[in-house]
Every structure is written in structure tokens, then in C-alpha cells.
């Protein structure tokens, strides 16, 4: 799955660009988005300077984000946070 990060080359120009760095290991992931007029994600680009696990996680996120809007991304993020915190089993 880590190799799938290559399926999402960085977008230029992009409607949205965000970069995050892990303070634990120093991995850095930059996400670029092209949005439809209604705010859904039309295309996503990745620049992942990370280990295989980080690259795989970025590719999984990108694959699942296509066609979603901000509310759907926020809901998925909250569900994942709750699961990792042991507050939910789904």
C-alpha cells in the first residue's frame, strides 16, 4: 500500500495545501486538493516523506477522501479519534 502514494502526485495548482509533521519521528506529509464547486474533493495529491507505514496511511486516506466533502472528512476523523481513544468499537 505504501507504493500507492505514487498514485496521488502533488497537485499544482491546488485549491488547498496543508502540511503536517510528526514530532515523534519527523515524517512530513503534504496534501494538496482540487475541489469541486460544492466543496467535494475532485483530486488529491500527496508528498509523503515518511516510512512505509506513514506512506500507506497517507494513500489509504487519499483513496477514501476522493468525492467527500469537509463534513464527511470531519466525521471520519472524529470516528477514528473515538475508536483510538476506546470510546467506540466502530
C-alpha positions as CSV (number, residue, x, y, z in Angstrom):
1,X,0.0,0.0,0.0
2,X,2.9,2.4,0.6
3,X,3.7,2.3,-3.1
4,X,0.2,3.6,-3.8
5,X,1.2,7.0,-2.6
6,X,2.6,7.4,-6.2
7,X,-1.0,7.2,-7.5
8,X,-1.5,10.7,-5.9
9,X,1.1,13.1,-7.3
10,X,1.1,16.6,-5.8
11,X,-1.3,19.0,-7.5
12,X,-0.1,22.3,-8.9
13,X,-2.1,24.4,-8.8
14,X,-4.2,23.3,-5.8
15,X,-7.2,24.8,-4.1
16,X,-6.0,23.6,-0.7
17,X,-2.5,22.8,0.5
18,X,-1.7,21.5,4.0
19,X,1.4,20.1,5.5
20,X,1.9,18.2,8.8
21,X,5.0,16.9,10.5
22,X,5.1,14.2,13.1
23,X,7.1,15.4,16.2
24,X,7.8,11.8,17.1
25,X,9.6,10.6,14.0
26,X,9.9,13.7,11.7
27,X,7.7,12.3,9.0
28,X,6.2,15.0,6.8
29,X,3.1,14.7,4.6
30,X,1.8,17.5,2.4
31,X,-1.7,17.1,1.0
32,X,-3.0,19.1,-2.0
33,X,-6.6,19.2,-3.0
34,X,-8.6,20.2,-6.1
35,X,-12.2,20.9,-5.1
36,X,-15.5,20.9,-7.0
37,X,-17.7,24.0,-6.7
38,X,-19.7,22.3,-4.0
39,X,-16.6,21.6,-1.9
40,X,-16.2,17.9,-2.6
41,X,-12.7,16.6,-3.3
42,X,-12.2,16.2,-7.0
43,X,-8.5,15.3,-6.8
44,X,-5.9,14.8,-4.1
45,X,-2.1,14.9,-4.2
46,X,0.4,13.6,-1.7
47,X,4.0,14.4,-1.0
48,X,4.9,11.9,1.8
49,X,8.3,12.0,3.3
50,X,7.6,9.1,5.7
51,X,8.3,5.5,6.4
52,X,6.3,2.7,4.7
53,X,3.6,2.8,7.4
54,X,3.2,6.6,7.0
55,X,3.1,6.4,3.2
56,X,0.5,3.6,3.4
57,X,-1.7,5.5,5.8
58,X,-1.5,8.6,3.5
59,X,-2.5,6.5,0.5
60,X,-5.4,4.9,2.4
61,X,-6.6,8.4,3.5
62,X,-6.3,9.8,0.0
63,X,-8.2,6.9,-1.6
64,X,-11.1,7.3,0.9
65,X,-11.2,11.1,0.7
66,X,-11.9,11.4,-3.0
67,X,-15.5,12.5,-3.6
68,X,-16.0,13.5,0.0
69,X,-16.7,17.0,1.5
70,X,-15.4,18.7,4.6
71,X,-18.3,17.5,6.8
72,X,-17.7,13.9,5.8
73,X,-13.9,14.2,6.4
74,X,-14.6,15.7,9.8
75,X,-17.0,12.9,10.7
76,X,-14.5,10.2,9.7
77,X,-11.7,12.0,11.6
78,X,-13.9,12.1,14.8
79,X,-14.9,8.5,14.4
80,X,-11.3,7.4,14.1
81,X,-10.3,9.5,17.1
82,X,-13.1,8.0,19.2
83,X,-12.1,4.5,18.1
84,X,-8.4,5.0,19.0
85,X,-9.5,6.5,22.4
86,X,-11.5,3.4,23.1
87,X,-14.8,5.4,23.1
88,X,-16.2,3.4,20.2
89,X,-15.9,0.0,18.7
90,X,-16.7,1.1,15.1
